[in-house]
Each structure stands twice: as C-alpha cells, then as structure tokens.
Amino acid sequence: MSFSFSPGMGPRGAIQQMGQEAKGGRLYNQRVVASMLVFVRPYRQRMGVAFLFMLLATGCTLLAPYLIKVAIDAYIVVGDVDGLARLALFIALAYLGLYVASAGQEFLLGWTSQRVLADVRAALLNHLQKLSLGYHDRTISGVTVSRVINDVAVINDLLTQGLIALFGDLLVLGGIVVIMLNMSPRLALYTFAVLPLMAAVTYLFSRRARDAFRLTRQRIAVLVGALAETIGGIRVIQAFAQEAAIAERFEGVNDANRAANINAIRLSFIFLPSIEFLGVLSTAVVLYFGGRAVAGETVTLGVMVAFLAYVTRFFQPIQELSRLYTTLQSAMAGGEQVLRLLETAPDVVDAPDAIVMPPIKGAVALKNVSFAYQADGPEILHAVDLRVEPGQMVALVGPTGAGKTTIANLIPRFYEVNEGRVTIDGIDVRTVTQASLRAQFGLVPQDPFLFAGTIADNIRFGQLDAGQDEVEAAARLANAHEFIQGLPQGYETQILEGAVNLSVGQRQLLCIARAALVDPRILILDEATASVDTVTEVLIQQALEQLMHGRTAIVIAHRLSTIRHADLICLVQNGRIVARGPHERLIVDSPLYRELYQRQFLAQA
Amino acid sequence: MKTTTDRQRLWRALLYLRPYWKTTTAIYIAMLAINLINVLTPQFIRRGIDQGIYGGDLAQLGLATGLLLGFTLVKGVFTYYQGQGTEIVSQNVAYDLRNELLQKLTHLSLTFHDRTTAGQILTRAMQDVERIRFLTGRAVLRLIEGAVLIGLTAVVLIWMNRTLALLIIMTLPLLLHRAYRYGQQFRPLSLEIQNQLGVLTTRLEQNLRGARIVKAFAQETAEIERFTTENEKWFDLSARATRVQAINAPMLDGIANIGAVFILWVGGWLVVQNQLTLGELVAFTTYLAMLIRPINLIGRIIPILAIAASAGERIFAITDALVTVDDAPDAVELPRLRGQVRFEQVSFAYPDGNTVLHDVSFEAQPGQIVALMGATGSGKTTLTNLIARFYDPTAGQVLLDGIDTRRVRKQSLRSQIGFVMQDTILFAASIRENISFGRPDADEATLIQAARDAQAHDFIMALPEGYNTRVGERGVTLSGGQKQRLAIARALLTDPRILILDDATASVDNQTERLIQQALARLMAGRTTFVIAHRLSTVQRADLILLLDQGRIVARGTHADLLATSPLYRQIYALQVQPEGIVA
C-alpha cells in the first residue's frame, strides 16, 4: 500500500476504505467517470482554461530543448555571442511562460477539483436527508461518514493526478515523437527501437502488479479486521487470559501484510530500473549513432543535444505509470462507493401531486396497516387498526420488540406502510409533503439525543427563527429553565460530545423543551427507561403532562402515571394490538394486560 | 519541526530502525552508489561529445556509450536493492510497531478501553503507523539523498568549471529558501484544513446519528445549510492551499530553468571564448536538470515530517500508557478457588474522577448465586469487572477465598473465572476454536461434552462443516440464541470456579429459550455465580440480590424480602426483569 495523504481520513474511514479497495480494483470504470464528469460540468470553462494552460505548458516544455539546439547550432558553434544573448532572453521568456502556464493550470485544476469535492459532499448530504429512516437504520453511520468524507476525496486524485496527468503525459509523448521525427527521422527511429521492449516490460509488470497490489489491499483488510476484532473482543480476551495467543495470531496476519507489501514493492523495483535502463539505452543509442552522425556531419550537435533532452523527458511519464496505476485504482474504488450512495433511491418520497398538510386537528388513524422493514424481511406489524381522536393520549404498552415504536414511527411517515394506510384528520400521509406533515409533529425520543452546539441552539432546533423569549418559554414549560439558569453560561452553554456535561435527566428536559418550542399538534413520546433521581423524575413527569396538554399524544409507555392518565391503552404483542381500551376496562377484560400491569407497572406504585 | 518535542518524537520513531541497522546501512550505501553514478553519467556524455565527436575518435564514443550503459546496469541493481531494502526496513518498523501496539492493547486494563474508541485505536495502528513507516522509509532516505546529490554535484561542477559552478550554486540557496518558505506557508494551512475536515465530519456524524430527530422536526433544509457552511469553509481553505501550491511548486522548476538559461548564455559565451568545451556545456545543463527533482522532494517532505511527528505522538501515547493492572513483582499463583468472594469497602473511580462505585461491601459464599440489579449506569458491570480484576479498586479490596486479587497472577485469577456476557463476542474462526478459546489444548471429547452441556452440540452438527464451520466475519451467521450457547460452552470448557453472566436473551423462541435455561442451569451448578439478572427465575433462585443505585448498594436480600421492603427494587424489577409469561 502506498503512502497516501488524505488529511483527516477518519478512523472508520480508514477501515472501510481499506476493506473496500480489496473488492474493487478496476482501473477504469466508465460509470464512475461519467457520473463524476457531471459534477465537473458547471466548471467546464475553468477546466477549458486549465486545458489551454496545459497546452501552453506542454508547448513550452517541448520548445525548450529545441531552442537549446538552435543555441548550439546557430550561435555557439558559429560564435555569435549577441545572437546567443538574444536567444537566451527568448528562452527565459519561454520559461516564464511555462511558469505562468503551470501555475495557472495547477491552480485551476486544484480549485476545480476541490470545488467538485465540496459539491459532491453537499450533494451526498442533500441526498442523505431524503433517504428514509429505513436507510439510516440499516447503515452504520460510520460507513456513511467514510463515504462522504474519504471516498469523495479520492475523486480529487482522479481529477488532478489521474485523468488530467495521463492526458498531459500523452500529449508530451506525442509532441516529442513528432518533434524528433521532424528533427531527424533516422535518429528518431533508432531511438524508438526501444519502445516495443518497453511496452513488453510494462505489460508484464502491470499484469503481475495488479495481482500483487490487490493482494496488499486484501492483506491490509484482514489486518484491520484482526485489529478491530481484538479491540472489540478485548474483554473476552482478558477474561479468558488469551492475550498471548491473540498476539501470536495477530503477528501472523501482520507478517502476511508485511510480506505482501514487500513483494509488491519488489516488483515495482524490478520495473522501475528496467524502464530506466531502457531509457538510458535510448540515450546511448542517441549518443552513439547521433555522435557518429555529428562526426559525419549528417546531423548537427544541437540536434543530438536536443534529442538527449527529449529522450529523458520521454521516459519520465512511463516511470510514473506504476504510481498512476495505484492512484487510479483507488480513485475508481472510492468513486464506486460514492456512486452507490448517490444512487440509493429514497424510499419515502413526496408524491408528485403532494399537497401542503393543512393545520392538523389531531385525529390519527391506522387502517389495516402491515409493515416490514425490508421487502423480503419478516413482517413486523400485521393489520393494525387504531383510531385516536384529537387531543387524546394513547399509551402503547407491551413487551420489547412487540412493535410499539414501529407503530409510532409510521404516523409521521418515517417509513412507508406495506399495506393499509395512515391518515391524519382523514388525510392519507402519503398525499401530503413530508415537511409540512412533520412540521406539526413533536418528538421526545427515549434516548435523549442532543446536537453539538449551545443549549439554546438545541431548544431552537425545530424552529430556527425562534426568539430568546420563545426559547425560554419552552424551557420553562419543560421545567428546564431553572437548571439552565444555574449553568455558568446559561442558555449559551456548549453541549459537549455525547452531552456528557449534562445529566441524563437534564438531557430529557431539554428534549421536552425542544418539542415544546415547535408547538406540535401531535406528540410522539418514547418514555425513557434509564432511571434518574426522584427530584428530576418529578420535574420530567410534570413537564410531559404540560407538554401533552391539549395535543394528540402517542406515548410508548413505561410509567404507571402515563397509563393511568391515558385515554386509550393499546396492548401490543407480536405486531398486533391484542387489547385496547381505558385502563379500568382492560384490567378487567384482558388477563394479559393484567399480568403485564402487575409485573411492569404496579411495582412502581 | 516547530518544537524540540517534535524532533524528539521523530528521533524516537527513527530508533525503531535500530534492529535493522545492517539493512539500513546497506540501503544508504546503495543510495550513495546510485548518486555517484548519477553524477558520473553526464561525464560520459561529455566525454562522448568532446573526445568522440569533436576529437574525431569514434572508439571513445563507443567507450562512452558502453560506460553509460554499464553503469546504468549497475545502478539498476543498486536501485532494486535500495527500493526493496527501504520497503523491507520500513515494513519491519510498521510490523514491530503494530505488534507492540497490539500487545500493549491486550494488556491495558478496561480503564483504558472504556475511554478509547475502537476508531481511535484503529487510526493509530493503521494510519499513524503508516506515516511513521513512510518516515523511516522513503522520507528520510529522500532527504539525505537530496543533500548527497546536491553536495556531489557541487563538487563535480566546481571541478569542471568554477565560473559556471558558481552560477549554479548561487541558485541553490534561492531554491532551498523557496522550498522552505513554501513548506512554512503550506503547513499551517494543511493543519487548518485537517481541523475543518474534522468539524465537517462531526457535523455529518451528528446529522446521521440524529436522523430521527432531524426528520421529526423537519429540519433537513437547515441541516443542509449548516453542513454547507462548514463545507464552504473547508473549500475556502483548500482553495487557498491550492493557490499557495500553484504559485510555489512550479516556481522551484522556474528558478532552476532560469538558471539553465544563464548557464546556456554564460556557458555558450565561454565556449565561444574556448574556455569551455561543448560537451562540458551539455553536461552542465544536465546537472542542473538533475537537481530539480530532489529539491522539489525536500520541499514536499519537510511538511510531512510535522505530520509524522504528530502521528508518533499518538502512537507513543498508547505504547507509553501505564498498564495499571499489572502483576505485582511478587505475585503468586492463585490456588484452586473454593469460590468465596468478598468486597471490603470497595470504591472505583476513573482517572478523571468519575466515581462509579462507592464503598461497596458484601460477601458471597462458595456456590451461591448473587443477582445484581440496578438501572443502567448503576455500577453492576463495574462490580463484576472488579472481581476479574479488569480494574483495580481505587479504595478497599476485593478478596477471593480471602486473597486480595492484586496479590495474585492475573492469568491464574482469570482462568478460574468464566464469563457469559450479553452481546456474545465470537471470533472470526471455526466453532471449535471459539469454544476452546480459553483452553486451546482441550481434547475433542472434552470439547464436545462442553458443547453438549451447553445444548449447542446438535445445532453445531447440523451446520455444513460441524465444529469446523467458520463463524463471524466471512463465516456463517448464527442466531442470538446459538451464539449465546457457544458462549456458554466456551465458559463451561474452562471449568471456572466463579461465573459472571448476564442472563438477558435476545428474542428467541420458546424451544431455544428452554435450551438456554437448561444450559445456564448446568453452567451455574456448583459455582459461585454473579448474574446481571433479567429473568424472574434467576432472581427467584438467587441467594442474594444486590440492588445498586448510582454506585452504591442500596438494598440487599432475597427477591421476596426486597419486593416487600424496597420501592426502588420493585421499580427496577419491573423495568429490567422480562415478564416471561408475556414474551412469546
């Protein structure tokens, strides 16, 4: 594996990328290139100018040895010192031109590729916002992060070092061939005699190199796997006192990686000197035959010197080949991953004729709803029917995995039902825009997730233009104002990663405030199970009651007080609502509910 | 290298070359040879032109050509050995570093692992090690090679013609100065870019982890805007870096090229004055062209050194981390335990002061079942971790059969403790290897007996390759219930005296549930067992229930006692213990 320098390649990124390269490895993938070209299109004028600069630079590069030839033949040999000075000035100008052209080309190409990179990242984020919760459930966030941050970065290499470099090199090669043939066809043909040999060596190398470098990627993937496994299983390893055995196993994998890399590099270092030798062979051919020709005065010394310079330039791009090879390979592998993400079709989309959801009164209905997370996966909900009147509070109770959260998630259309329909105020949720629908929802999650930023930012999350007074009002309603005021920086306190500077109870209060601020018509409340101290618990209870007041509330219930206050309790089991009604009736009618109540709720009394 | 500490880190990294000093020396000798030949090559061309072409001696031309080819061949051999040697040496450094890291990691206590993410460790072991590898391999080689080439060329040039040599050497400080300035301008920018990319990554991670919240509050557009702001910041920085690069990198070439023009001009004039031969002039221009590449490389490698130094910093932070739980010098073998466990006023706090257990005391008699109850974060897991000495208590002591765990060898302690945890960790290996993980020398009959006792034998035999079936990554996927039974077999095989288990089951069918129950019962028989309890049957059978709240034991007794006396117990019991009657 060559040393790559993508700054900030994230940890999981590294693992992912290494893992994936082992699978990919094609040198040229038309789909990838085509899709990336779409992103380049807006900047095609800049690319055009960059291309012109490249032509100019190529021209200057090719011109210089020719001018040196003129200097020798027309001035030095003749003894024209003034002419030489004029020519020197001219060559200096050519080099100045070369500098401007190279700098311009490098800047424009670099600028464009960074711009494209930023655009692709933005496009990916945009796309990710459209993907349903189903996608986010199925995908580890680290994998996606690695796509957006790392895999995209290799496209940069593809643009600047890959395709353009390849093109520029070909241009130089072509130019040199033409100039040499013009200057001295005979000498040129002698020089090119080495080319078939070179082609043969390159072919042999690239065939063997592909396998060798692929092996290095596989071995490094195994190495990363072994390492990840060790870190993940550290408890088991220490518990069973197997540190030494694991270290030994790791050494084996580590050794295999080392061997594969050394082998691949060995191949490269057979290739590189071989090409260099063939290059020098060409130089020798020029020197010997050219020298004889100069002595025989069929060719001037200037031509021979120019030839020597051209031959050196000629073989540089070929030596670069092995480097270019690995760059292209990983660029294509990265591009494929990016493309795959971009092509993931969102499964919950606004209908073309979707309307804006009118202000919700709060009647929620599930009619004969069946649902599976994946088309071929097991069905999670079976023909669920549910009716909630505006302002009612419904408690969903039942064992873990019964389907309570899934029912709640279908109401704001986080997922698409497989059968049946979900309506709000009689309107099918699939006929309205997602944004207008969800803007009228509030969610208090079980795990109180907060974003990096200040406390005020977090409360304001659902309505960015809310003023400080609104933020404070929401915090007061959520019983959070007091503790926020107690913090040294109040509402401007930064929330650290994982919100470790707040207690679990405080985080819950902030989540309630966040929901309160948007003044939702329908509230989805997933009650937390983590225990908090009794004082905070009372604050949370009060806050929730105030929040639910006057709104339709769907509560995944774990608290006794919740089910006592609920207008309707639905006992969910194995994806079905097996009993429903107010608490007083269920306790009499449903033996199952009675058992659950006694076990799960009564104990709280 | 901003500070001396950076320099120290680089030195320390380079010291990893010491075991390979022979190969390293050979590489540098090869490098010297290669550059000597490089410096000689233009002389052959000069000789060919001056003596061969202009001297009219075609035999000299042939000789020059022959020498050129011969030396190139020799150089090729040296290049091969140098390239391969550099890779061997640097791969060995990476190999050693990774082994060292892994060994350290397996020995570091859970205090370290609880606080370090797998991602952080992987970055260090993969990317940072790769950076050090580059440093000990090509980076230093190229730096020294550049210096050698510049020095050798200067000597040859002065020998050939002082005036012209002076012209070339005058451009050198300018070139080096530019290369240095370039590095100076570029380094802070590249650090800023790296930081900004970190910010971008965090934003994205938050967006993905909070996907449900973002959707529920319909904040997709605002999220895109937030990301775009950071993304544009990143772009602006990158564009600035590109500009610095675009102005500086070709400038090095440009300076060298202008130097070449001067040489052509002054040199041509000298040729006309007969103070210089044409061959010498050609040789001079060749030398100047030769110098561009190493100077370019030096400009590029200097900023990389700073990056390698920070990689070293991160790696050495692990290799230098203290193994806080280590065998005492006079540690003894723990004799075969009866199974009595006693905590005497045990407290445990992380180094940052976060206290997890406060003043915990209790005693469990051999063969007893102790059920641990309490909310998430109440300290149950930490308590079990102290029994196996994954941590050392910050106060008090843990005694097994009256012996302080800190006085015995970890190996002899842990080999008598069995674990069956909630998320069963299996290794990517065969089932046989997974079961015999704690006792690799177990014979076939013992192994199969353990699998039978764990109710795992039948399903294992139904797998395509029986006990040789690979599980985990690139192997077959087992169900939660199957994994759990393998974990039970794994624990059974080591015949532990003390058992630590978490009896939560993933949702399994009734049949599997019964099998697991039977397996657990067999596993617990005759051993002191600590259970993080989720089942009614377990709490009912427990001899002692310890109820933990915020790191303290707040109630203890049997199920019946606690139900009657502790409201907190009733609450925890309701939340934690699965209502077995209702689970399908």
Interface residues (C-beta under 8 A of the other chain):
Chain A: M1 F3 F5 P7 G8 M9 G10 P11 R12 A14 I15 M18 A64 I68 A71 I72 Y75 I76 V77 G79 V81 L84 A85 A88 I91 A92 Y95 L96 L98 Y99 S102 A103 G104 E106 F107 G110 W111 Q114 R115 L117 A118 R121 A122 L125 N126 L128 Q129 K130 L133 H136 S141 G142 T144 V145 V148 I149 I220 L223 V224 G225 L227 A228 E229 T230 I231 G232 G233 I234 R235 V236 I237 Q238 A239 F240 A241 Q242 E243 A245 I246 A247 F250 E251 N254 D255 N257 R258 N261 I262 I265 R266 S268 F269 I270 L272 P273 S274 E276 F277 V280 L281 T283 A284 L287 Y288 G291 R292 V294 A295 L301 M304 V305 L308 A309 T312 G398 P399 T400 G401 P412 F414 Q434 A435 S436 L437 R438 A439 F441 G442 L443 P445 F449 F451 A452 F461 G462 L464 E497 V504 R514 V518 I524 T529 A530 S531 D533 H558 Q573 N574 L592 E595 L596 R599 Q600 F601 L602 A603 Q604 A605
Chain B: T41 I45 G48 I49 G52 I53 G56 L58 L61 G62 A64 T65 L68 L69 T72 L73 K75 G76 V77 T79 Y80 Q82 G83 Q84 E87 I88 Q91 N92 A94 Y95 R98 N99 L102 Q103 L105 T106 H107 L110 H113 T117 A118 G119 Q120 I121 L122 T123 A125 M126 Q127 E130 R131 R133 F134 R138 S190 I193 Q194 L197 G198 L200 T201 T202 R203 L204 E205 Q206 N207 L208 R209 G210 A211 R212 I213 V214 K215 A216 F217 A218 Q219 E220 T221 A222 E223 I224 F227 T228 N231 E232 W234 F235 S238 A239 T242 R243 Q245 A246 I247 A249 P250 M251 D253 G254 N257 I258 V261 F262 L264 W265 G268 W269 V271 V272 L278 L281 V282 T285 T286 A289 I304 I307 A375 T376 G377 S378 A388 F390 K410 Q411 R414 S415 I417 F419 M421 I425 F427 A428 F437 G438 P440 G472 E473 R490 T494 S507 D549 Q550 L563 R570 Q571 I572 Y573 A574 L575 V577 Q578 P579 G581 I582 V583 A584
